[in-house]
Amino acid sequence: MSAGTHVVRLGGLSLQLRGRPMIAFAVLLVVAAALFCLSISAGSTWVAPGTVVNALGGGGGQAVRYQVLGLRLPRAAIGALAGAALALAGAFMQSIARNPLASPDVLGITTGASVGAAGVFILGWRVFDAPLTVSLPLAALVGGSLAAAVVFSVSRGAAGGGMRLILVGIGVNAALLGVLHGLLVVGGTYDVMQVQVWLTGDLSSDAARIGPLAAVLVVAGLVAVATARSTAAMHLGDDVAHGVGVAVGRTRGLLLAGSVLAASAAVGAAGPLGFVALSAPQIARFLTRESRAPLGCTAACGAILVLAADLTARTVFSGSVSVGILTAIVGGPILISLMLRRLRSTP
């Protein structure tokens, strides 16, 4: 066992805790908590931290309580949860493909979820006349699942491994973008305006979105814990994983289900926040110097990316720039650098 590594055993479960990732995780949690609190105080008007605490305790005037509890707290919670869910979805997908370019954004899963959600707005695909907070994530899940099924069925068993998956995903993503634009063409003016706002990242202060998103994040966390040891072995290759008794197919199936579920839930709650799923695992790897991104650090990085982008959009740009545009500005260069690095490493 390497220096600085600690083993924690809980019943039959053992976890290896290494010094640098633990320190990075603690720092990232502090940063995420600070941004969360700042997101509640900052905005078109500044609300002092003491006033926020008073409002959380039921005090203060009605206007302040509405601003804190009705608007800013739900918005910050949705942003943090959606960022963490997208980050875990990206980490799961990169583990499946063993390729840093693999993410729900690149493989078309996020776009598939967007097509399903746009259908709710434009075509009225409601589930048993359920409210939007129920129909939207369900439609996003159906769209993301279908996209993933197409990508993995087409690329299965072909030569090229993870890169084949990436190329198929890019093609499916392009086709789904065409479907999405077609929906915008046939939709009514009001519905299209709703979709366009949502497509650039919509952290609307709707507290009803928080519960389902938090539940999905818990499920994703359980998937991460259940597959931790198997995923570590799979990073050494399928033959090594089979040799130590890992059920590779079952592990990949769990990771794929967790990735699709987390990405679709985040898209349904906050819109397709571009490149968070791609960027967060790579930032976590850079900070921890690990060969694969620690999932706790990854989730914290995702929450920080979205909270920072939303805070910047609301304060620096006064809401004229949406959160999804800022996450794409951060993630785009990371995608380009990963592609260039991949090309340089290819003989």
C-alpha positions in Angstrom: 0.0 0.0 0.0 1.4 3.4 -0.9 2.3 6.0 1.6 -0.5 8.4 2.6 -3.1 5.7 1.9 -5.7 4.8 4.6 -8.1 1.9 4.4 -11.6 2.3 6.0 -13.6 -0.8 6.5 -17.4 -0.8 7.0 -18.6 -4.4 7.3 -17.7 -6.0 4.0 -16.9 -2.7 2.3 -13.4 -1.3 2.3 -12.5 2.1 1.0 -9.0 3.4 0.2 -8.5 7.0 1.2 -5.4 8.8 -0.1 -3.9 11.9 1.2 -4.0 14.3 -1.8 -7.5 13.4 -2.9 -8.8 13.7 0.7 -7.3 17.2 1.0 -8.6 18.2 -2.4 -12.1 16.9 -1.6 -12.2 18.9 1.7 -11.1 22.1 -0.1 -13.6 21.6 -2.9 -16.4 21.1 -0.4 -15.5 24.3 1.3 -15.4 26.2 -2.0 -18.8 24.7 -3.0 -20.3 25.6 0.3 -19.0 29.2 0.0 -20.3 29.6 -3.5 -23.7 28.1 -2.4 -23.9 30.7 0.4 -22.7 33.5 -1.8 -25.4 32.5 -4.4 -28.1 33.1 -1.8 -26.7 36.5 -0.8 -25.7 37.9 -4.2 -28.0 38.9 -7.0 -29.7 42.0 -8.2 -29.7 43.2 -4.6 -27.3 42.1 -1.9 -28.8 40.3 1.1 -26.4 40.2 4.1 -25.5 36.8 5.5 -27.1 37.6 8.8 -30.3 38.5 7.1 -30.1 35.2 5.2 -29.7 33.2 8.4 -32.6 35.1 10.0 -34.8 34.3 7.0 -33.8 30.6 7.1 -34.9 30.6 10.7 -38.3 32.1 9.8 -37.6 35.7 10.6 -37.3 38.8 8.6 -39.9 40.5 6.4 -42.1 38.7 3.9 -40.2 40.2 0.9 -36.8 39.0 2.2 -38.1 35.5 3.0 -39.5 35.2 -0.5 -36.3 36.4 -2.0 -34.2 34.0 0.0 -36.5 30.9 0.5 -38.6 31.2 -2.7 -36.0 32.4 -5.2 -32.3 32.1 -4.4 -32.2 29.0 -2.1 -34.0 26.7 -4.6 -31.9 28.1 -7.5 -28.6 27.4 -5.7 -29.8 24.0 -4.7 -30.8 23.0 -8.2 -27.5 24.4 -9.6 -25.4 22.4 -7.1 -27.3 19.2 -7.5 -27.5 19.4 -11.3 -23.7 20.1 -11.5 -22.9 17.2 -9.2 -25.2 14.8 -11.2 -23.7 15.8 -14.6 -20.2 15.4 -13.2 -20.9 11.9 -12.0 -22.6 11.0 -15.3 -19.4 12.1 -17.1 -17.1 10.2 -14.8 -19.2 7.0 -15.2 -19.2 7.3 -19.0 -15.4 7.9 -19.1 -14.9 4.8 -17.0 -17.0 2.8 -19.4 -15.1 3.9 -22.5 -11.7 4.4 -20.7 -11.6 7.6 -22.7 -11.6 11.2 -21.3 -13.6 12.4 -24.4 -16.5 10.2 -23.5 -19.3 12.2 -21.8 -23.1 12.5 -22.1 -22.5 15.8 -24.0 -20.3 14.2 -26.7 -22.2 10.9 -27.0 -25.5 12.5 -27.6 -27.2 11.4 -24.4 -27.7 15.0 -23.2 -29.1 16.0 -26.6 -31.4 13.0 -26.5 -32.7 14.1 -23.1 -33.1 17.6 -24.5 -35.2 16.3 -27.4 -37.4 14.4 -25.0 -37.8 17.5 -22.8 -38.4 19.8 -25.7 -41.2 17.4 -26.8 -43.0 18.2 -23.5 -42.9 21.9 -24.2 -43.7 21.8 -27.9 -45.7 18.7 -28.5 -47.3 18.4 -25.1 -45.9 15.0 -24.2 -47.3 14.9 -20.7 -47.3 11.7 -18.7 -50.9 11.0 -17.7 -51.4 14.8 -17.5 -48.7 15.0 -14.9 -47.3 18.5 -14.0 -44.2 19.8 -15.8 -41.9 18.9 -12.9 -42.8 15.2 -13.4 -43.2 15.0 -17.2 -40.0 16.9 -18.0 -37.5 14.6 -16.2 -39.4 11.5 -17.3 -39.3 12.6 -21.0 -35.7 13.6 -20.6 -34.9 10.1 -19.2 -36.7 8.4 -22.1 -34.8 10.6 -24.7 -31.5 10.0 -23.0 -32.0 6.3 -22.7 -32.9 5.9 -26.4 -29.9 7.9 -27.4 -27.6 5.8 -25.3 -29.2 2.6 -26.6 -28.5 3.7 -30.2 -24.9 4.7 -29.5 -24.0 1.6 -27.7 -25.8 -0.8 -30.0 -24.1 0.6 -33.1 -20.7 0.7 -31.6 -20.8 -2.6 -29.7 -18.3 -5.3 -30.7 -16.5 -3.0 -33.3 -12.8 -2.4 -33.4 -11.5 0.8 -32.0 -12.8 0.6 -28.5 -13.6 3.9 -26.8 -12.7 6.0 -29.9 -15.3 4.0 -32.0 -17.9 4.9 -29.3 -16.9 8.6 -29.4 -17.3 8.7 -33.2 -20.7 7.0 -33.2 -21.8 9.3 -30.4 -20.8 12.4 -32.3 -22.8 11.2 -35.3 -25.9 10.4 -33.2 -25.5 13.8 -31.4 -25.5 15.6 -34.7 -28.7 13.7 -35.8 -30.4 14.5 -32.6 -29.5 18.2 -32.9 -31.3 18.2 -36.2 -34.4 16.7 -34.6 -34.2 19.3 -31.8 -34.0 22.1 -34.3 -36.9 20.6 -36.2 -39.0 20.8 -33.1 -38.2 24.4 -32.7 -39.3 25.1 -36.3 -42.7 23.5 -35.8 -43.4 24.8 -32.3 -45.5 27.8 -31.5 -43.9 31.1 -30.5 -44.4 30.9 -26.8 -43.4 27.2 -26.6 -40.2 27.8 -28.6 -39.3 30.7 -26.4 -39.7 28.5 -23.3 -37.5 25.8 -24.9 -34.8 28.3 -26.0 -34.5 29.7 -22.4 -34.3 26.2 -21.0 -31.8 25.0 -23.6 -29.3 27.6 -22.4 -29.6 26.5 -18.8 -32.6 27.2 -16.7 -32.1 27.2 -12.9 -35.6 28.5 -12.3 -36.5 28.8 -8.6 -38.9 25.8 -8.6 -38.4 23.9 -5.4 -40.4 21.0 -6.8 -37.3 20.1 -8.9 -35.1 19.6 -5.9 -36.5 16.4 -4.5 -36.3 14.2 -7.7 -32.9 15.5 -8.5 -31.6 14.8 -5.0 -33.0 11.3 -5.1 -31.2 10.6 -8.4 -28.0 11.9 -7.0 -28.3 9.5 -4.1 -28.8 6.6 -6.6 -25.8 7.8 -8.6 -23.7 7.8 -5.4 -24.8 4.3 -4.6 -23.8 3.2 -8.1 -20.4 4.8 -7.5 -19.8 3.0 -4.2 -21.1 -0.3 -5.6 -18.8 -0.2 -8.6 -15.7 1.4 -7.1 -13.5 -1.7 -6.9 -14.7 -3.1 -10.2 -14.1 0.2 -12.0 -10.5 0.4 -10.6 -9.8 -3.1 -12.0 -11.4 -2.2 -15.4 -9.1 0.7 -15.8 -6.3 -1.8 -16.1 -8.1 -3.6 -19.0 -10.9 -6.1 -19.4 -8.6 -9.1 -19.2 -7.1 -8.0 -15.9 -10.6 -7.2 -14.6 -11.9 -10.7 -15.6 -8.8 -12.2 -14.0 -9.6 -10.8 -10.6 -13.2 -11.8 -10.8 -14.9 -8.6 -11.9 -18.2 -9.0 -13.8 -17.3 -6.5 -16.5 -20.6 -6.5 -18.4 -22.6 -6.0 -15.2 -20.4 -3.2 -14.0 -20.6 -1.4 -17.4 -24.4 -1.8 -17.3 -24.6 -0.3 -13.9 -22.3 2.6 -14.9 -24.3 3.2 -18.1 -27.6 3.2 -16.2 -26.2 5.6 -13.6 -24.8 7.9 -16.2 -28.0 8.1 -18.3 -30.2 8.5 -15.1 -28.0 11.3 -13.7 -27.5 13.2 -16.9 -31.2 13.0 -17.8 -32.3 14.1 -14.4 -30.0 17.1 -14.5 -31.2 18.0 -18.0 -34.8 17.7 -16.9 -34.2 19.9 -13.9 -31.8 22.6 -15.2 -31.5 22.2 -19.0 -28.4 20.9 -20.9 -25.6 22.6 -19.1 -22.9 22.3 -21.7 -19.6 20.4 -21.0 -20.0 20.1 -17.2 -20.0 16.3 -17.5 -16.9 16.5 -19.6 -15.0 19.1 -17.6 -15.6 18.2 -14.0 -13.8 14.8 -14.1 -10.8 16.2 -15.9 -10.5 19.1 -13.4 -10.8 16.6 -10.5 -8.0 14.5 -12.1 -5.8 17.5 -12.5 -6.3 18.6 -8.9 -5.7 15.1 -7.4 -3.0 13.9 -9.8 -4.9 10.6 -10.0 -5.2 8.3 -13.1 -8.9 8.3 -12.7 -11.0 11.1 -11.2 -12.1 10.5 -7.5 -15.9 10.6 -7.7 -16.3 12.8 -4.6 -14.0 15.4 -6.0 -15.7 15.1 -9.4 -19.2 15.8 -7.9 -17.8 18.8 -6.0 -16.2 20.2 -9.1 -19.5 19.9 -11.0 -21.4 21.7 -8.3 -18.7 24.4 -8.2 -18.7 24.9 -12.0 -22.5 25.4 -12.2 -22.7 27.6 -9.0 -19.8 29.8 -10.2 -21.3 30.1 -13.7 -24.7 31.0 -12.3 -23.3 33.5 -9.9 -21.3 35.2 -12.7 -24.3 35.3 -15.0 -26.5 36.9 -12.3 -23.9 39.4 -11.0 -21.4 40.3 -13.7 -23.8 40.0 -16.6 -27.0 40.9 -14.8 -28.7 37.9 -16.1 -28.2 38.7 -19.8 -26.0 35.7 -20.2 -27.3 32.3 -19.2 -25.5 29.7 -17.0 -25.3 27.1 -19.8 -23.3 29.5 -22.1 -20.7 30.1 -19.4 -20.2 26.4 -18.7 -19.8 25.9 -22.4 -17.1 28.6 -22.5 -15.2 26.8 -19.8 -15.7 23.3 -21.2 -15.0 24.0 -24.8 -11.3 24.6 -24.4 -11.0 21.5 -22.2 -12.6 19.5 -25.0 -10.2 20.9 -27.6 -7.2 20.2 -25.3 -8.3 16.6 -24.7 -8.8 16.0 -28.4 -5.4 17.5 -29.3 -3.7 15.4 -26.6 -5.5 12.3 -27.9 -4.3 13.0 -31.4 -0.7 13.5 -30.3 -0.8 10.2 -28.4 -2.1 8.3 -31.4 0.6 6.8 -33.5 
